[in-house]
């Protein structure tokens, strides 16, 4: 029995906490030193993606006097010696914000720059593509307002001594920018001279060889052209930068000579401006839905929060694109700055966001911020208020709670959870550099926060926290190389084993034996697995073959069989001999059923890879348990009552329920049928009931389910044509409504099938009655030609078309039209279908068949963009990639 699924090694080790993140489209990103490694957990031995980090140029924020270089507030800047770029913080957006409807990755580097990246959809390479520079946008904003120095309130807040500024800039518990030491063969640095000299790294004078980093030369006389702030006679100025490295000093001085418009500022001004632009941590919010009052349309958006050394948190709003594509093109959705919040007086070290009361009309966005001075605050913003923010002057968040303790240990990690079972409670977990783990409960109705636990869970820095199972359990990891799981028991935390047994008799390696620290953990979308990134102890590895290329590893661990306090489903039968070999089968079954039911929510993207992988393992090594579990699930899925039918009873009772269930449930049913119950790679074990009755039942269920979805698709398209026709007769604009295509092919399909729904035949007759008016409401073209030889093609199948010259062309599964052979088309990794024309989201959110008597075309919602989802599986479509490039695996 193997608690570990698999592991993947990395060529570089992480350096900061929270170094791993799992996206909602099933990709794992690891901030591994000078690159960000992106893994597909379904193919850890396959291709990978990466984000190559490059040093960014310093921002031209000003120059300072020569003697000001020795002010305490500039000491951290002058001592900085980071010569190589390094990832400091990473975070995934929700699915749907990339041009192909995937996730965006936000990366913050040690030099304080934040950038957004997307997958290389049409570039055909392994390196991800930069789409936005958040730090440059933030600099442009501060430049417009002159860094807030013209505002009296900002001036008041900035009247601090140099010592106080130095405390703000250097309060990182450990030195964030280590001082470089003189190596072998390097010359000892000479003490800098302050009178009459400036640093110069561009001149190759006779004394250039005296020091590697700078040379000293007499100052030239100041030019007559004045700066914005005139320097006093006899005072010299120098441009400094955050990195402090040799190359950047040269660049700054060179740019200063070419551009004399940089203002002369004080040391405190420079330190304050530098702190504003030095980002430390990034975090995306969950997907948020709001209504546009002007267009009466629903908008989906999310917030990117960026914390800085100054204690500020900037908020960037990003809307979903108006359309999606996999072909080379420009899909613009630029981030918009909606507010800058002075959250703390020192470094913002941790940020997390969560939606509270998502089903309520008064939904709110929660923000928790942790600081290097040990303080933690909870902020609240109304979602409708955020959606109306148009400029950075409107700070959308208000302080609602603050954690007050006697502890001053800096905060290293933080996690929020708004459990669905508790309407007015929010769980807050805080990890500190001392190893302390705290849990708090904030009551949204009384606005009171209560400490429920403070426990020295680890010996060193807490490097990762994550709530799971709807707030029932909490995962934590630390620099002391430990990963632990906690549950609430009688109002205090109780530790339970992280590893759970999985019925796969293979040898697995426990990486804790060869690693020396953990840098973060993350939870799979289906919550049946966690991933932990560990730094490897090079002394325990083979120095010839391993130590050179294996610096760290990502360990994937099964957690679906854990006891987390959730009530068990007692209908799961574990009394047979095969399932009795594991004592935690009840917990596996309950957690899998809970995860599958969670995906019945249409607002949640279908990413079932960990659930499907677990079920495939159970089918191979414990088939009787898996069949019992799926029997309970499918009964509850179709009827809501797991006792109404059994898998050994007549199947007609279940098949008759298909028209009354939602499209999302049919999508889940098709995925389980294809990937688990009828998967060729999942074989029954010895002694299992391999009779044809069970296989025939699931095969029939899949065929009937897809038939039901196809009838819904045709009925939806016909109803859309009739609705658009009615709009045109009334003179109503149809500009923002979906345009139906392939109506003629769907008409042919209905005429070829005698067992279609009677309502579908009625809709077809109404389509025929439109006559010539149909051309203005949809695309209606009966004649189709082969894209290879231009021979006519007859409609005979919904999947393939064969011309008279025997050329085979795929048909679009959404429109039944011939797919293009010159342009890329969308591909489903579950059913293998091709989609050329996308469907609107309203098709995937239908709660019942549109062919029912109580449904009419007037209730259809044709507004909003088309989404790249498979009409028969409901998962995210993608572009077919070569075998040497990474792709997603939602299931």
Order of alpha helices (4+ residues) and beta strands (2+ residues): beta-beta-beta-beta-beta-beta-alpha-beta-beta-beta-beta-alpha-alpha-alpha-beta-beta-beta-alpha-alpha-beta-beta-beta-beta-beta-beta-beta-beta-alpha-beta-beta-beta-beta-beta-beta-beta-beta-beta-beta-beta-beta-alpha-alpha-alpha-alpha-alpha-alpha-alpha-alpha-beta-beta-beta-beta-beta-beta-beta-alpha-beta-beta
